[in-house]
Amino acid sequence: MRTQSPAEPHASLRSRLTDHHDIAARVALLRADGHGELSIWRYFLDSFVVDLDALSLIMAELFGRKDASGATPAAALGYREAA
């Protein structure tokens, strides 16, 4: 399984999950290691499952409103508790 260094902030999590250059590079590496299409899909689906907190932060950043201090209100993150 992949690991994340402590020096990588949440921006790298967003990049890993959404940047097409990062995704294409990972696909190329997985194909070079002999992984098939289903294995590659599973790798990326597992990444989303493992990184639900990162995905939650991305969704809050994209769709959440910011208050005067620049923080995302707790109500924008309320869907996390429902899961």
Secondary structure as UniProt FT lines:
FT   TURN            6..7
FT   HELIX           10..18
FT   HELIX           20..32
FT   TURN            33..34
FT   HELIX           37..50
FT   HELIX           52..63
FT   TURN            68..69
FT   HELIX           74..77
FT   HELIX           79..82
//
